[in-house]
Amino acid sequence: MIFSAQAQNNQIQQDSSKTESLDEVLVKAVRVDATAPVTHSNVTKEQLEKRNLGQDLPILLNYLPSVVTTSDAGAGVGYTSIRVRGTDGTRVNVTINGIPYNDPESQGSFWVNLGDFASSTQSLQLQRGVGTSTNGSGAFGASLNLLTDAVSKDAFGEVSNSFGSYNTRKHTVKLSTGLLNDHFEVSGRFSKIYSDGYVDRAFTDLKSYFLQGVYKDDNTLIKALTFGNYERTYQAWYGLTAEELEEDRRQNPYTYENETDNYWQDHYQLHWNERFNNTWSTNLGLNYTKGKGYFEQYKPEESAADFANLIEDDSDVIVRRWLDNNFYVLNANVSYKKNALEIITGVSMSSYTGDHFGEVIWGSDLAPNTQIRDRYYEGDATKNDFSVFSKATFKLAEKLTGFVDLQGRFVSYKTNGINSDLVDFVTDAHFSFFNPKLGFTYKSSDFNSFYASYGRANREPNRDDFKAGVTENETLNDIELGWRFNKNKVNINTNLYYMFYQNQLVLTGELDDVGSPIRATSGKSYRLGLEVDANIQFSKAFNTSTNVGISSNKNKNFNSSIDGEVVDLGNTNISFSPNLIIGNALNFLPVKNLQLSLLSKYVGEQYMGNTDSEASKLDSYFVNDFSITYEIRPEKIVKSIVLSGLVNNIFNKKYVSNGYYYTYDDTWTDPNAVTTIEGAGYYPQATTNFLLGATLKF
């Protein structure tokens, strides 16, 4: 249930008959193999299925090394997020079949728009650190690439249903024609997920689909696929104050019944792989993504100036803030492989256009000549991204392998119009980045190998950074040293890393008016850590998986305004970066087709700001889950019946995994003195809760 790099590489190799061609076609350019000098973990479909009962994909990855996950609504459905080595979601590069998924403007990955995507995921790879060159926003601490369902040779049908606490339920139907005439396959999935959430009224309603058509022969593979999601979620992203948390940790202070986020997103992909011979092959990928939606909000006694004078002063108003965007991508690469030399060269081009506007849909006192749905702000954005890369793996000696990866990335970002603060927002920024990576792997024996690597990454600011006046890019240099041991029933992966930054945009702890984290430049900073993950097979019936991440994450010579004066605080802890993260799984298989697992997660204390203020501290927490899966194989009608159960937080721990921290200057008490006032908010996570599911495979 905890996924180590080497163990999952072995499993993927054993199942290569199903996944090898798709891996090569769709993700070969962004993934690495088991021997590469890149720190990574692999997860297979079979492992995801054991806990896939409705929770979002980040929650399913909670037990990977150096990973921290959280859920706004508390139950793992809806707005969820993942952090890796303290790196927030805007720095985790996500690709689906090699196509960038991160929103080009915010650079975040909104998992709420990928309802039940685990059911259509064949495998995934999480690379920690700079990793290898990938498409889209640069990986600034981690990259996560997903491969969607592989071609199925045989026809099948699958029905999956699960139910659990907080009225959580998931309904999924999957089907495939199998290969028709040994060349064609059509498959699909339709899902609905609903949850009331642990937090009062923090409901999530997701409807999603996945459809694909495939043509294949000995040398050609063409895949056309589309997937999409409609989501409606109730407001839970402002959390609770400490007083509210103590009073009732499940309460939701918002009372307007339609304080909801509503968003539609559809993706269309076409992939064409051509193998000319055993040495040369090419791959072409095309993508179009359409996204559109709004956040509806009730605001009492508002100023007319804040809504372009569409209302009278002190009027109550209901507004919708819209996004309407289009995203186009072209990926192309060519592969050469002969003997011990492999070279992959490619380009990626993307173009994004986004409209931002807000409209008044109701007002207790509208201004004269105002019509419902009049817009009080409107602006647009365009972002173009072009990258070219070449990566090579080659043998330097009998036991020594080299790896070189060179990428050039060129970004332009332009905005016009006014933003939601009714301020002119005009940007015309251009960036040119060179991102080199170099590494070596030394295989000292059949059981031991060592690797060392250096990588450099650069990132442009996101939309909110530009709004805050940030115009400089951030730079990361990453050094990794690793040892891998794999013998019989024991495999161990150990690595040291040193990631040092220039102009790192750290989370300040504050949120903007739609709940998005605010970032600020910290100057020089670093992350230094040790990661160990181990898998031990004690017997056929019992095995354990453990990972430990120990780190020091520091801003250097950090300055902050306190009581009206800028103070040098020296080296401070980087926000949301715990120094200790431990994951553990005890797996017991007493009889054939039955697995019992005890899953444990410890996350050390962390600060929500960068000043080491006690008011910004999140306490450590230790949480345990219990899962059970049992497969029945009837002789007729149904090929397989899989029964699953998951009890989260079995010891009823009341914990908080995320929050926010803010300061402001108070001059009301004494106009001649400035006093810095601190505040914090918290996202309570669910106490003991359960999910039960059954899957019928035909």
C-alpha positions as CSV (number, residue, x, y, z in Angstrom):
1,M,0.0,0.0,0.0
2,I,3.0,2.3,0.3
3,F,4.7,2.5,-3.0
4,S,8.5,2.3,-3.3
5,A,10.4,3.1,-6.4
6,Q,12.1,-0.3,-7.0
7,A,9.3,-2.5,-6.0
8,Q,6.9,-0.8,-8.4
9,N,9.5,-0.8,-11.2
10,N,9.7,-4.6,-10.7
11,Q,5.9,-4.9,-10.9
12,I,5.6,-2.7,-14.0
13,Q,8.3,-4.8,-15.7
14,Q,6.5,-8.0,-14.8
15,D,3.3,-6.6,-16.4
16,S,5.1,-5.1,-19.3
17,S,3.0,-6.9,-21.9
18,K,0.1,-4.6,-21.0
19,T,1.8,-1.3,-20.4
20,E,5.1,-1.2,-22.3
21,S,3.7,0.2,-25.6
22,L,1.6,2.9,-23.9
23,D,4.5,3.9,-21.7
24,E,6.6,4.3,-24.7
25,V,4.0,6.2,-26.7
26,L,2.6,8.6,-24.1
27,V,5.1,9.0,-21.2
28,K,8.5,7.8,-22.3
29,A,9.7,11.4,-22.9
30,V,8.7,12.5,-19.3
31,R,9.4,9.4,-17.3
32,V,12.6,7.7,-16.2
33,D,13.4,4.0,-15.8
34,A,14.4,2.1,-12.6
35,T,18.2,2.7,-13.0
36,A,18.0,6.5,-13.8
37,P,19.8,8.9,-11.5
38,V,16.4,10.5,-10.6
39,T,14.6,10.0,-7.3
40,H,11.2,8.6,-8.0
41,S,8.3,6.3,-7.1
42,N,5.9,4.3,-9.4
43,V,2.3,3.4,-8.7
44,T,0.3,0.8,-10.7
45,K,-3.4,0.5,-11.4
46,E,-3.7,-2.5,-9.1
47,Q,-2.3,-0.5,-6.2
48,L,-4.6,2.4,-6.8
49,E,-7.6,0.1,-6.9
50,K,-7.2,-1.1,-3.4
51,R,-8.1,2.3,-1.9
52,N,-10.1,3.9,-4.8
53,L,-13.4,4.3,-3.1
54,G,-14.2,7.9,-4.1
55,Q,-11.4,10.0,-2.6
56,D,-9.4,12.2,-4.8
57,L,-6.1,11.1,-6.4
58,P,-3.8,13.1,-4.0
59,I,-5.4,11.3,-1.0
60,L,-4.6,8.0,-2.6
61,L,-0.9,9.0,-2.9
62,N,-0.7,10.1,0.8
63,Y,1.7,7.3,1.7
64,L,4.4,8.1,-0.8
65,P,7.7,9.4,0.5
66,S,7.8,13.1,1.6
67,V,4.2,13.6,0.6
68,V,1.6,15.6,2.7
69,T,-2.0,15.7,1.5
70,T,-5.0,17.7,2.8
71,S,-8.6,18.2,2.1
72,D,-10.6,21.4,2.5
73,A,-13.9,19.6,3.3
74,G,-12.0,17.2,5.5
75,A,-13.0,13.8,4.0
76,G,-10.7,13.6,1.0
77,V,-13.3,14.5,-1.7
78,G,-13.5,17.9,-3.4
79,Y,-10.7,20.5,-3.1
80,T,-7.7,18.4,-2.1
81,S,-4.0,19.2,-2.5
82,I,-0.6,17.5,-2.4
83,R,2.8,18.8,-1.2
84,V,6.1,17.0,-1.9
85,R,9.2,17.9,0.2
86,G,7.3,21.0,1.3
87,T,6.7,22.0,-2.3
88,D,3.2,23.3,-2.8
89,G,0.9,22.2,-5.7
90,T,1.8,25.1,-7.9
91,R,5.3,23.8,-8.1
92,V,4.4,20.1,-8.7
93,N,4.4,19.7,-12.5
94,V,1.5,17.4,-13.5
95,T,1.2,15.8,-16.9
96,I,-1.5,13.4,-18.3
97,N,-0.1,11.2,-21.1
98,G,2.7,13.8,-21.4
99,I,0.3,16.7,-21.8
100,P,0.6,19.5,-19.2
101,Y,-2.3,19.6,-16.7
102,N,-1.3,22.5,-14.5
103,D,-3.4,25.6,-15.1
104,P,-1.1,27.9,-17.2
105,E,-2.0,31.0,-15.2
106,S,-2.2,29.9,-11.6
107,Q,0.2,27.0,-12.2
108,G,-2.0,24.9,-9.8
109,S,-3.5,21.5,-10.4
110,F,-7.2,21.4,-9.5
111,W,-7.9,17.7,-8.7
112,V,-11.6,18.5,-8.2
113,N,-11.7,18.7,-12.0
114,L,-10.5,15.1,-12.3
115,G,-13.3,13.2,-10.6
116,D,-12.6,9.5,-10.3
117,F,-9.5,9.8,-12.5
118,A,-7.8,7.0,-10.6
119,S,-10.3,4.6,-12.3
120,S,-8.8,5.6,-15.6
121,T,-5.1,5.7,-14.6
122,Q,-2.9,2.8,-15.7
123,S,0.1,3.9,-13.8
124,L,1.8,7.1,-12.5
125,Q,5.3,8.2,-11.6
126,L,6.2,10.8,-8.9
127,Q,9.6,12.3,-9.4
128,R,11.0,14.2,-6.4
129,G,13.3,17.1,-6.9
130,V,14.0,18.6,-10.3
131,G,13.6,15.3,-12.0
132,T,13.8,15.0,-15.8
133,S,12.7,17.6,-18.3
134,T,8.9,17.7,-18.7
135,N,6.3,19.7,-20.5
136,G,4.5,22.7,-19.1
137,S,5.4,24.6,-15.9
138,G,8.8,23.6,-14.6
139,A,9.0,21.0,-11.8
140,F,10.2,23.0,-8.7
141,G,10.3,20.1,-6.2
142,A,8.4,17.3,-7.8
143,S,6.6,16.2,-11.0
144,L,3.7,13.7,-11.3
145,N,3.0,12.1,-14.6
146,L,-0.1,10.0,-15.2
147,L,-0.7,7.4,-17.9
148,T,-4.3,6.7,-18.8
149,D,-5.8,3.2,-19.4
150,A,-3.9,0.8,-21.5
151,V,-5.3,-1.0,-24.5
152,S,-7.3,-4.0,-23.5
153,K,-7.0,-7.1,-25.6
154,D,-10.2,-8.7,-24.2
155,A,-13.6,-7.2,-23.9
156,F,-14.8,-6.4,-20.4
157,G,-17.4,-4.6,-18.3
158,E,-17.0,-3.3,-14.8
159,V,-19.5,-1.8,-12.3
160,S,-18.2,-0.3,-9.1
161,N,-20.1,1.2,-6.2
162,S,-19.0,2.5,-2.8
163,F,-20.7,4.2,0.1
164,G,-19.5,5.7,3.3
165,S,-19.5,8.4,6.0
166,Y,-20.8,11.8,5.3
167,N,-23.1,10.5,2.6
168,T,-20.0,9.8,0.4
169,R,-20.7,7.6,-2.6
170,K,-19.1,6.7,-5.9
171,H,-20.7,5.0,-8.9
172,T,-18.5,3.9,-11.8
173,V,-19.2,2.0,-15.0
174,K,-16.4,0.9,-17.3
175,L,-16.4,-1.0,-20.5
176,S,-14.3,-2.1,-23.5
177,T,-14.9,-3.8,-26.8
178,G,-11.4,-5.5,-26.6
179,L,-9.4,-5.5,-29.7
180,L,-11.6,-5.9,-32.7
181,N,-9.9,-7.6,-35.7
182,D,-6.7,-7.3,-33.7
183,H,-6.6,-3.6,-34.5
184,F,-9.4,-1.5,-32.9
185,E,-10.6,-0.9,-29.4
186,V,-13.2,1.4,-27.9
187,S,-13.5,1.9,-24.2
188,G,-15.0,4.2,-21.7
189,R,-15.9,5.1,-18.1
190,F,-18.7,7.1,-16.5
191,S,-18.6,8.2,-12.9
192,K,-20.5,10.1,-10.3
193,I,-19.1,11.0,-6.9
194,Y,-20.9,12.8,-4.1
195,S,-20.0,13.7,-0.5
196,D,-21.5,16.0,2.1
197,G,-18.0,16.5,3.5
198,Y,-16.8,16.3,7.1
199,V,-17.3,20.1,7.4
200,D,-20.9,21.1,7.5
201,R,-22.5,21.6,4.1
202,A,-19.0,21.3,2.4
203,F,-20.5,19.1,-0.3
204,T,-18.9,18.0,-3.5
205,D,-20.8,16.8,-6.5
206,L,-18.7,15.4,-9.4
207,K,-19.8,13.9,-12.7
208,S,-17.0,12.7,-15.0
209,Y,-16.3,10.6,-18.1
210,F,-13.4,9.0,-20.0
211,L,-13.7,7.7,-23.6
212,Q,-11.0,6.4,-25.9
213,G,-10.6,4.8,-29.3
214,V,-7.5,2.9,-30.4
215,Y,-6.0,1.7,-33.6
216,K,-2.8,-0.5,-33.4
217,D,-0.7,-2.8,-35.6
218,D,2.9,-4.0,-35.3
219,N,4.4,-0.5,-35.9
220,T,1.6,2.0,-35.4
221,L,-0.5,3.0,-32.4
222,I,-3.1,5.8,-32.6
223,K,-5.1,6.8,-29.6
224,A,-7.9,9.4,-29.5
225,L,-9.4,10.1,-26.1
226,T,-11.5,12.6,-24.3
227,F,-12.2,13.0,-20.7
228,G,-14.0,15.6,-18.7
229,N,-15.7,16.6,-15.4
230,Y,-18.4,18.9,-14.0
231,E,-17.9,19.9,-10.4
232,R,-20.0,21.7,-7.9
233,T,-18.5,22.3,-4.5
234,Y,-19.7,24.3,-1.5
235,Q,-17.4,26.9,0.2
236,A,-14.9,25.4,2.6
237,W,-11.7,27.0,1.6
238,Y,-11.6,29.7,4.3
239,G,-11.4,27.2,7.2
240,L,-12.1,28.0,10.8
241,T,-10.5,30.3,13.4
242,A,-9.0,28.7,16.5
243,E,-12.1,29.7,18.5
244,E,-14.4,28.2,15.9
245,L,-12.3,25.0,15.8
246,E,-12.5,24.6,19.6
247,E,-16.3,25.4,19.6
248,D,-17.3,23.0,16.8
249,R,-14.7,21.7,14.4
250,R,-17.3,20.7,11.8
251,Q,-19.1,24.0,11.6
252,N,-19.2,26.1,8.4
253,P,-19.6,29.9,9.1
254,Y,-21.0,30.5,5.6
255,T,-24.8,30.6,5.4
256,Y,-25.6,31.6,1.8
257,E,-27.0,28.3,0.3
258,N,-25.3,28.8,-3.1
259,E,-21.8,29.8,-2.0
260,T,-20.4,27.4,-4.5
261,D,-17.7,26.7,-7.1
262,N,-19.1,25.5,-10.5
263,Y,-16.7,24.4,-13.2
264,W,-16.8,22.4,-16.5
265,Q,-13.6,21.0,-18.0
266,D,-13.2,18.8,-21.1
267,H,-10.0,17.4,-22.6
268,Y,-9.4,16.1,-26.1
269,Q,-6.2,14.2,-26.9
270,L,-4.8,12.5,-30.0
271,H,-1.6,10.4,-29.8
272,W,0.2,8.8,-32.8
273,N,3.3,6.6,-32.4
274,E,5.2,5.2,-35.3
275,R,8.0,2.7,-35.0
276,F,10.1,2.6,-38.1
277,N,12.5,-0.1,-36.9
278,N,14.1,-1.3,-33.7
279,T,16.2,1.8,-33.5
280,W,13.9,4.8,-34.5
281,S,10.4,5.8,-33.4
282,T,8.4,9.0,-33.3
283,N,5.5,10.2,-31.2
284,L,3.0,13.1,-31.8
285,G,0.6,14.3,-29.2
286,L,-2.2,16.9,-29.6
287,N,-4.5,18.4,-26.9
288,Y,-7.3,20.8,-26.6
289,T,-8.8,21.7,-23.2
290,K,-11.9,23.7,-22.7
291,G,-12.6,25.1,-19.2
292,K,-15.4,27.3,-18.0
293,G,-17.0,28.1,-14.7
294,Y,-17.7,30.5,-11.9
295,F,-17.7,31.0,-8.1
296,E,-20.9,32.4,-6.7
297,Q,-20.7,34.5,-3.6
298,Y,-23.0,36.6,-1.4
299,K,-21.6,39.9,0.0
300,P,-23.5,42.0,2.5
301,E,-23.5,45.9,2.8
302,E,-20.9,46.4,0.0
303,S,-19.5,49.7,-1.3
304,A,-20.6,50.8,-4.7
305,A,-17.0,51.6,-5.7
306,D,-16.1,47.9,-5.3
307,F,-18.6,46.9,-8.0
308,A,-18.0,49.6,-10.6
309,N,-21.0,51.5,-9.2
310,L,-23.5,48.8,-10.4
311,I,-25.0,48.9,-6.9
312,E,-25.7,51.6,-4.3
313,D,-23.6,51.9,-1.2
314,D,-24.4,49.5,1.6
315,S,-26.2,47.2,-0.8
316,D,-26.2,43.4,-0.4
317,V,-25.1,41.8,-3.6
318,I,-24.6,38.3,-5.2
319,V,-21.8,38.0,-7.7
320,R,-20.4,35.4,-10.0
321,R,-16.7,35.4,-10.9
322,W,-16.0,33.6,-14.1
323,L,-13.1,31.9,-15.9
324,D,-13.4,31.0,-19.5
325,N,-10.3,29.5,-21.1
326,N,-8.9,27.4,-23.9
327,F,-5.6,25.5,-23.9
328,Y,-3.9,24.0,-26.9
329,V,-0.8,21.7,-26.8
330,L,1.4,20.0,-29.4
331,N,4.1,17.5,-28.3
332,A,6.5,15.8,-30.7
333,N,9.5,13.7,-30.1
334,V,11.8,11.2,-31.8
335,S,13.6,8.3,-30.1
336,Y,16.8,6.6,-31.1
337,K,17.9,3.5,-29.2
338,K,20.8,1.2,-30.1
339,N,22.8,-1.0,-27.8
340,A,23.5,1.0,-24.6
341,L,22.7,4.4,-26.2
342,E,19.2,6.0,-26.0
343,I,18.4,9.5,-27.1
344,I,15.0,11.3,-27.0
345,T,14.6,14.7,-28.6
346,G,11.4,16.6,-28.6
347,V,9.5,19.9,-28.6
348,S,6.4,21.0,-26.8
349,M,4.3,24.0,-27.7
350,S,1.2,25.3,-25.9
351,S,-1.1,28.3,-26.2
352,Y,-3.5,29.5,-23.5
353,T,-6.2,32.1,-23.6
354,G,-8.3,33.0,-20.6
355,D,-11.1,35.5,-19.9
356,H,-11.7,36.7,-16.4
357,F,-14.9,38.6,-15.5
358,G,-17.3,39.2,-12.7
359,E,-21.0,39.8,-13.0
360,V,-23.7,41.0,-10.6
361,I,-26.6,38.5,-10.6
362,W,-28.6,40.1,-7.8
363,G,-28.5,43.2,-5.6
364,S,-30.7,44.5,-2.8
365,D,-30.3,48.0,-4.3
366,L,-29.0,48.1,-7.8
367,A,-27.8,51.4,-9.3
368,P,-30.0,53.0,-12.0
369,N,-29.7,51.5,-15.5
370,T,-28.0,48.4,-14.1
371,Q,-29.1,45.1,-15.5
372,I,-28.7,41.6,-14.0
373,R,-25.4,40.0,-15.2
374,D,-23.8,43.4,-15.9
375,R,-20.0,42.9,-15.6
376,Y,-18.1,44.9,-12.9
377,Y,-14.7,43.8,-14.1
378,E,-13.3,42.1,-17.2
379,G,-9.9,41.1,-18.4
380,D,-8.1,38.6,-20.6
381,A,-4.8,36.7,-20.6
382,T,-2.6,34.9,-23.2
383,K,0.2,32.6,-22.4
384,N,2.5,30.9,-24.9
385,D,5.0,28.2,-23.9
386,F,7.6,26.6,-26.1
387,S,10.2,24.1,-25.0
388,V,12.8,21.9,-26.7
389,F,14.7,19.2,-25.0
390,S,17.2,16.4,-25.7
391,K,18.0,13.7,-23.2
392,A,20.5,10.8,-23.5
393,T,21.4,7.7,-21.5
394,F,24.7,6.1,-22.4
395,K,27.2,3.6,-21.0
396,L,30.6,5.1,-19.8
397,A,32.0,1.8,-18.5
398,E,30.8,-1.7,-17.7
399,K,29.2,-0.6,-14.5
400,L,28.8,3.1,-15.0
401,T,25.9,4.8,-16.9
402,G,25.6,8.5,-17.7
403,F,22.5,10.6,-18.2
404,V,22.3,14.1,-19.8
405,D,19.1,16.2,-20.2
406,L,19.1,19.6,-21.7
407,Q,16.0,21.8,-22.0
408,G,15.3,25.3,-23.3
409,R,12.0,26.8,-22.4
410,F,10.6,30.1,-23.6
411,V,7.5,31.7,-22.1
412,S,5.4,34.8,-22.9
413,Y,2.5,36.0,-20.7
414,K,0.2,39.0,-21.5
415,T,-2.8,40.4,-19.7
416,N,-5.2,43.3,-20.4
417,G,-8.2,44.8,-18.7
418,I,-9.0,45.1,-15.0
419,N,-8.8,42.5,-12.3
420,S,-11.4,41.7,-9.5
421,D,-10.0,44.6,-7.4
422,L,-11.0,47.0,-10.2
423,V,-7.4,47.8,-10.9
424,D,-5.8,47.9,-14.3
425,F,-3.9,44.7,-14.8
426,V,-1.6,44.9,-17.9
427,T,1.3,42.6,-18.2
428,D,3.7,41.8,-21.0
429,A,6.4,39.4,-19.7
430,H,8.9,37.2,-21.5
431,F,11.2,34.5,-20.1
432,S,14.0,32.4,-21.6
433,F,15.2,29.5,-19.5
434,F,18.0,26.9,-19.8
435,N,17.5,23.9,-17.6
436,P,20.3,21.3,-17.7
437,K,20.4,18.0,-15.8
438,L,23.3,15.6,-15.5
439,G,23.6,12.3,-13.6
440,F,25.5,9.0,-13.2
441,T,24.5,5.6,-12.0
442,Y,27.1,3.1,-10.8
443,K,26.0,-0.5,-10.4
444,S,28.6,-2.0,-8.0
445,S,26.9,-5.4,-7.8
446,D,23.8,-7.3,-8.8
447,F,22.1,-5.9,-5.7
448,N,23.6,-2.4,-5.2
449,S,23.6,0.7,-7.3
450,F,24.5,4.3,-6.5
451,Y,23.6,7.5,-8.3
452,A,24.4,11.2,-8.3
453,S,22.7,14.0,-10.2
454,Y,22.5,17.7,-10.6
455,G,19.6,19.6,-12.1
456,R,18.6,23.2,-12.6
457,A,15.0,24.5,-13.0
458,N,13.5,27.9,-13.6
459,R,9.9,29.1,-13.2
460,E,8.0,32.2,-14.1
461,P,5.7,34.0,-11.7
462,N,2.0,33.0,-11.8
463,R,-0.9,35.4,-12.3
464,D,-1.3,36.2,-8.6
465,D,2.4,36.9,-8.3
466,F,2.2,39.4,-11.1
467,K,-0.8,41.1,-9.4
468,A,1.4,41.4,-6.3
469,G,4.2,43.0,-8.2
470,V,6.5,40.0,-8.6
471,T,8.2,40.0,-12.0
472,E,11.4,37.9,-11.4
473,N,11.7,34.2,-12.1
474,E,12.8,31.7,-9.4
475,T,15.7,29.3,-9.9
476,L,16.3,26.0,-8.2
477,N,19.5,23.9,-8.2
478,D,19.1,20.3,-7.0
479,I,21.8,17.9,-6.0
480,E,20.7,14.2,-5.3
481,L,22.8,11.3,-4.1
482,G,21.2,7.9,-3.9
483,W,21.7,4.2,-3.0
484,R,19.4,1.4,-4.2
485,F,19.5,-2.1,-2.8
486,N,17.4,-4.9,-4.2
487,K,17.9,-8.5,-3.2
488,N,15.3,-11.2,-2.9
489,K,12.7,-10.0,-0.5
490,V,14.3,-6.8,0.5
491,N,14.6,-3.5,-1.4
492,I,15.8,-0.2,0.0
493,N,16.0,3.2,-1.6
494,T,18.0,5.9,0.1
495,N,18.8,9.4,-1.1
496,L,20.2,12.7,0.1
497,Y,19.1,15.9,-1.5
498,Y,20.1,19.5,-1.4
499,M,17.8,21.9,-3.1
500,F,18.9,25.6,-3.1
501,Y,16.8,28.4,-4.5
502,Q,17.2,32.0,-5.6
503,N,14.0,34.1,-5.4
504,Q,11.9,31.1,-4.2
505,L,8.2,32.2,-4.1
506,V,7.3,30.8,-0.7
507,L,3.7,30.7,0.6
508,T,3.2,33.6,3.0
509,G,0.4,31.7,4.7
510,E,-2.2,34.3,3.6
511,L,-5.1,33.7,1.2
512,D,-6.6,35.9,-1.4
513,D,-10.3,36.7,-1.7
514,V,-11.0,33.3,-3.4
515,G,-9.0,31.2,-1.1
516,S,-5.8,30.9,-3.2
517,P,-2.5,31.0,-1.3
518,I,-0.5,34.2,-1.6
519,R,3.3,33.9,-2.3
520,A,6.2,36.2,-1.8
521,T,9.9,36.1,-2.8
522,S,12.2,34.9,0.0
523,G,15.5,35.6,-1.6
524,K,17.9,32.7,-0.9
525,S,16.6,29.5,0.7
526,Y,17.3,25.8,0.7
527,R,15.9,22.3,1.5
528,L,18.3,19.7,2.8
529,G,17.0,16.2,3.4
530,L,17.3,12.4,3.7
531,E,14.7,10.0,2.3
532,V,14.6,6.3,2.9
533,D,11.9,3.9,1.7
534,A,12.1,0.1,2.2
535,N,10.0,-2.9,1.4
536,I,10.5,-6.2,3.2
537,Q,8.7,-9.5,2.5
538,F,8.9,-11.4,5.7
539,S,6.8,-14.3,4.4
540,K,4.1,-15.0,1.8
541,A,1.5,-13.7,4.3
542,F,3.2,-10.7,5.7
543,N,5.2,-7.7,4.3
544,T,5.9,-4.1,5.3
545,S,6.6,-0.9,3.5
546,T,8.1,2.1,5.3
547,N,9.4,5.5,4.2
548,V,11.0,8.3,6.2
549,G,11.8,11.8,5.2
550,I,14.0,14.0,7.4
551,S,14.7,17.5,6.2
552,S,15.7,21.1,7.1
553,N,13.9,23.7,5.1
554,K,15.2,27.3,5.6
555,N,14.9,30.8,4.4
556,K,18.2,32.6,4.7
557,N,18.4,36.0,6.3
558,F,14.6,36.4,6.1
559,N,13.2,39.9,6.5
560,S,9.7,40.7,7.8
561,S,7.8,43.8,8.9
562,I,7.0,43.6,12.6
563,D,5.4,46.5,14.5
564,G,6.2,48.8,11.7
565,E,9.8,48.0,11.3
566,V,11.6,45.7,8.9
567,V,13.4,43.0,11.0
568,D,16.1,40.6,9.9
569,L,15.0,37.3,11.4
570,G,18.0,35.3,10.2
571,N,17.4,31.7,9.0
572,T,13.7,30.8,9.4
573,N,11.7,27.7,8.5
574,I,10.0,27.7,5.1
575,S,6.3,27.6,5.5
576,F,4.4,24.3,5.2
577,S,7.6,22.3,5.4
578,P,7.6,19.7,8.2
579,N,11.0,18.4,9.2
580,L,9.8,14.8,9.6
581,I,7.4,12.8,7.5
582,I,6.9,9.0,8.0
583,G,4.7,6.6,6.2
584,N,4.2,2.9,7.0
585,A,2.1,0.0,5.9
586,L,1.7,-3.5,7.5
587,N,0.2,-5.8,4.9
588,F,-1.2,-9.2,6.0
589,L,-2.5,-11.8,3.4
590,P,-3.8,-14.7,5.5
591,V,-5.5,-16.5,2.6
592,K,-5.6,-16.2,-1.1
593,N,-7.2,-13.0,-2.5
594,L,-7.6,-11.4,1.0
595,Q,-5.4,-8.5,2.1
596,L,-5.5,-6.5,5.4
597,S,-3.4,-3.4,5.7
598,L,-2.7,-1.0,8.5
599,L,-1.5,2.3,7.1
600,S,0.2,4.9,9.3
601,K,1.2,8.5,8.6
602,Y,3.2,10.9,10.8
603,V,3.7,14.5,9.8
604,G,5.9,16.7,12.1
605,E,5.0,20.2,13.2
606,Q,5.2,22.9,10.6
607,Y,4.8,26.7,10.3
608,M,2.2,28.3,8.1
609,G,4.3,31.4,7.7
610,N,8.0,32.2,7.3
611,T,8.7,34.1,10.6
612,D,8.7,31.1,13.0
613,S,5.8,32.7,14.9
614,E,4.1,30.4,17.4
615,A,0.8,31.7,16.1
616,S,1.5,30.2,12.7
617,K,2.4,26.7,14.0
618,L,0.5,23.6,13.0
619,D,0.9,20.7,15.4
620,S,2.3,17.4,14.4
621,Y,-0.1,14.5,13.8
622,F,-0.1,10.7,13.6
623,V,-3.0,9.1,11.8
624,N,-3.8,5.4,11.1
625,D,-6.1,3.9,8.4
626,F,-7.2,0.3,8.0
627,S,-8.1,-1.2,4.6
628,I,-9.3,-4.7,3.5
629,T,-9.8,-6.1,0.1
630,Y,-11.2,-9.5,-0.8
631,E,-11.7,-10.9,-4.3
632,I,-14.2,-13.7,-5.2
633,R,-13.9,-15.5,-8.5
634,P,-17.2,-17.0,-9.5
635,E,-17.3,-19.7,-12.2
636,K,-20.1,-18.1,-14.1
637,I,-21.5,-14.7,-15.3
638,V,-19.1,-12.6,-13.2
639,K,-15.4,-13.0,-13.6
640,S,-14.5,-11.3,-10.4
641,I,-16.1,-9.6,-7.4
642,V,-13.9,-7.3,-5.3
643,L,-15.1,-6.2,-1.9
644,S,-13.2,-3.3,-0.3
645,G,-13.3,-1.5,3.0
646,L,-11.5,1.5,4.3
647,V,-11.6,2.9,7.8
648,N,-9.8,6.3,7.9
649,N,-8.4,7.7,11.2
650,I,-9.2,4.5,13.2
651,F,-8.1,6.1,16.5
652,N,-10.3,9.1,16.0
653,K,-7.5,11.7,16.0
654,K,-8.7,15.3,15.9
655,Y,-6.1,16.9,13.7
656,V,-5.4,19.7,11.3
657,S,-3.3,19.2,8.2
658,N,-3.5,22.6,6.6
659,G,-4.4,26.2,7.4
660,Y,-3.5,29.8,6.8
661,Y,-1.7,32.6,8.7
662,Y,-1.9,36.4,8.3
663,T,-0.7,39.6,9.8
664,Y,-1.9,43.2,9.6
665,D,-0.7,46.5,11.1
666,D,-3.0,47.9,13.8
667,T,-2.9,51.7,14.3
668,W,-6.3,52.1,15.9
669,T,-5.1,51.6,19.5
670,D,-2.3,54.1,19.3
671,P,-2.0,56.2,16.1
672,N,1.6,56.9,16.9
673,A,2.6,53.2,17.1
674,V,2.2,50.3,14.8
675,T,1.3,46.9,16.2
676,T,1.4,43.8,14.1
677,I,-1.6,41.6,14.7
678,E,-1.5,37.9,13.9
679,G,-4.3,35.5,13.0
680,A,-4.7,32.0,11.7
681,G,-7.3,29.7,10.1
682,Y,-7.4,25.9,10.1
683,Y,-8.8,23.1,8.0
684,P,-10.0,20.3,10.3
685,Q,-9.7,16.8,8.9
686,A,-12.3,14.0,9.5
687,T,-12.3,11.9,12.6
688,T,-13.0,8.2,12.2
689,N,-14.9,7.5,9.0
690,F,-15.4,4.6,6.6
691,L,-15.9,3.7,3.0
692,L,-17.2,0.3,1.7
693,G,-17.2,-0.8,-1.9
694,A,-17.9,-3.6,-4.3
695,T,-16.7,-4.0,-7.9
696,L,-18.1,-6.5,-10.4
697,K,-16.0,-7.4,-13.3
698,F,-17.5,-9.1,-16.4
